[in-house]
Amino acid sequence: MAYFRIEYYSKALCRETSFEVLIPNDPRNDAPQMPEEKPMKTLFLLHGYTGKAGNYVPYELPEKYNFAIVMPSAENSFYLNGLSTGHAFQTMLGEELVDYVRRTFHLALRPEDTCIAGLSMGGFGALHTGLAYPDRFSKIGAMSSALIHHEVAGMKPGSGNSVANYEYYRECFGEPEQLLESDKNPETLIRKLKASGTKIPDIYMCCGTEDFLIENNRQMHRFLEEENVAHEYHEAPGIHNMVFWTEHIQKIVQWMFE
């Protein structure tokens, strides 16, 4: 199994940045042998708030299902294009990084071979990015997603929450009073895809029943039901931690690649 850390100049971020790639090109003797004619698929795996590329890697899965993992570092950006110069993290991930991976590794060449998943902030990022670029991603896996757009939309100057202040959320999501109608709201993207007749990527959502984000995820699940958007939604005992994510990334990967 090859593991790379790549540094490159990002035009979207106006600086050097890095990402990590895992490619199962040398399976162990006890690993299942994938048919040579079967193309390798690609999973873009997104970290959570305060995380970074590579701090969560399901090493045992790529050989089993014959897929590569691409892991960007996106700081605490929510994988959105921020207001200030050099904070275009959506563009970095959905356009720039996909193109770079295609050129450099000859992976993620078709949407049907390319999936995206994440946890917490990365769950929001996976949903938003997959919906913003349905021509690049065919499946979305969202674990314990930080679907806080309705909360942010109600924030006023001087407010915030226990995680961050108003200024931070405004930088990521734009003017709060405009958020729900903007493309930074996954619900807006769903409505636009439906209106245009564009195929919506397949969606798998899961969250722990004791997770502090459970109601946010239930709200998104209800929205998808109301919009008649086919999706998988699962709840199971668990909190917002690696125990839950380690269990459920296996189910997501099986759903994506088996």
N, C-alpha and C positions, 0 to 999 in steps of 0.2 A: 504494500500500500504506500503510495507516494503522497507526501505532505509538503506543500509549497507555501511559502509566505512571499507574496508579490508586492513590491513597491512600485508605484507609478505616479505620474503627474496627472492629477484630476483637473480638467478644465472646469467642471461643475463646482469644485470646492476651491479652486484657485490655489492649489498647493499639492505637495506630495501627500499621498495617502497609501493605505495598504489593504490587502485582503488575503485570505487564506483559502487554499484549495486542497481537497483530499480526493485522490483518484485511486480506485482499487485495481491497479494494473499488475499486481504481483500477488495473487491470492495464496493463502497458506494451503498446506497440503490437505487440511481438514475442512477447508471452505468449499462450498458448492461451486462447481465449475459452470459458468454461464456459457451458453452457446455463442460461438465466435461471431455468428451472423447477427446476433441481437445487438442493436446499437446501445451504447451507454447513454443513460439519461442523466439529467442534472437537477440537483436541488439547491436552490439559493436559501440558506439557512440564516435567519436574522436573530441577533441577540436582543436582550432586553435593556431596560433603563439601567444605566451605570455599567453595562456590560461591554464586551468587545468581541472581535472575531476570535473564534477558537475557544471561548471559555465554556462552550457546550458542544461536544462533538460525539454523536452516536457511532463510535468506531465500528461496532459489530454489524451495522446494517448495510453499508455500501457494497461489500463483497456479496452478501446474501442476495441483494436485489439489483446489483450491477448498475450503480449510479454514482456519479461524482457529487461532492458537496462544495459549494462556493460560499464563503463566509465573509461578508463585508464588515468593516468597522464603521459605524454611523453615529458614534457619540450618543448624545441624548436627543437626537433630532426628530424622533418619531418617523424617520424615513420620509420626511416632507421637505419641500423647498421652503426654507425660511425666508424671512423678510430681508435679511442683510446679505451683502455680497459674500460669496464663498460658502453659503449654507444650502446649496441646491442638492440636498441629499436624495430626493426623489429622482432627479435627473441622473445623479451619479449611479444609483442602483438600477433603475429601470431601463436606462438607455446606455450610458457610458460603460458600466461594468458588464452588462450583457454583451455588448459589442466587443469589449476587450477579451472576454472569455471565449467568444466565438473565434476571434482572430488568433489568439494565443494557444488555446487548447483544442480548438475544433469541437467544442461542446455547445449545448444549448442552441443548436442551429434551427430547430423548429419548435413552435409552442407545444406540440404534443410530446416533445422530449424534455420539456422544461417546467419545473414546478417551483413553488416558493412556500416557505413555512417559517414560523417564528413563534416566540413565546413572549407574553406580556407586551411591552412596547413593540417587540418584533412581531407579535400576533397582529397588532394593529397595522404594522408596516407591511406584513404579508397580504392582508386583506386589501389595504389601500393600493399597494403597488400592483398586485395581481389584477385588480379591477381597473387601474389606470392604464395598464398595458396588456389587454387581453390578447393582443397579437403576439405576445412574447411568452406568456405563462398560461398553461392549460389547467393547472390545479393549484389550489391554495389550501394550506394547512395552518390553522390559527389556534394556538393554545393559550388559554388564560388571557385573552386579548385585552389590552388596555384601551377599550373603546370608550374613551372619556370625552368624545367630541361634544356631547350634549352638556356635560358639566362645564367644559371650557367655554362654550357658547354663552353661558350665563355669567361669566366672570367680569368683574369691573376693575378699573385701576385701583391698586392698593390691596386687591384680594389675592387669592391663590388657594393652595391646599397644603397638606403636610409634606408633599413631594417637592413642589416648586412654586414660585411666585407668578404673578400676573404677567410680568415682563417676559419670563421664559415661555409661557404658553402662547403669548402673542407672537413671539419670534417664530415659534414652530408652526402655529395654526393660522397666523394672520389675525386681522381684527376680529375679536370674538363675536361681535354682533353680526358679522357677515359669514361666519363659519358654516352654519347649517345649509346655506345655499351654495356654498363654494365646492370646488372639486376636492377639497381636503376632507370632506365628509364622505365616507364610503357609501352612505345611503344615496347621496346625490349621484355618485358614479353608477350605482345600480340603476337608478331611474334613467340616466342618460343612455346606458347600454341597452336597456329595454326599449327606449324610445327609438333608438337607431337600428334596432334589430340585430345588434352585435351579440355574438355568443358570449355568455357570461362564463368565466372559468368555473370549474367544479370547486365546491367549497366544503371543507371539513372543519368544524369548530368543536372545541371541547373546553371544559372548565370544571374545576373542583367545586363541589357543593359548599365547601367552607371557605372558598376563595373570596377575598374582599371585592373582586371584580365580577362575581357571579351574576348580579343583577344587570350589569352592563352587557354581559354576553347573552343573557336571556332576552334583553330588549332587542339586540341585533337579531337573534333567532326569530323573535316575533315579527320583526320588520321583514325579514326574508320570507316568512310564511305569508304575510299579508301581501307581499309583492309576487307571490307564487314563484319564487326563485328556489329551485331544487337545491338541497344542500343536506349534508350530514351534520347533526348536532348531538353532542353527547355530554352528559354530566356524570360524574363519579365522585365518590368520597375523596377529598383531598384539599390541600391549601395551595398557596401560591409559592411552590417550591420545586426543587429539582426532582424530588421523588415522583411527583405527579407528571412532570414533563418527560422524565426518562421512560416512564411507562407508556405515555400516550404518543410520543414521537414514533414508537414502534408501530402503533396502530395506524398512524397517519402514513408512514412510509409504506406499510403493507397496502393500504388503500390506494396510494399513489402509483406504486410500481409493480404490484403482484399481478 
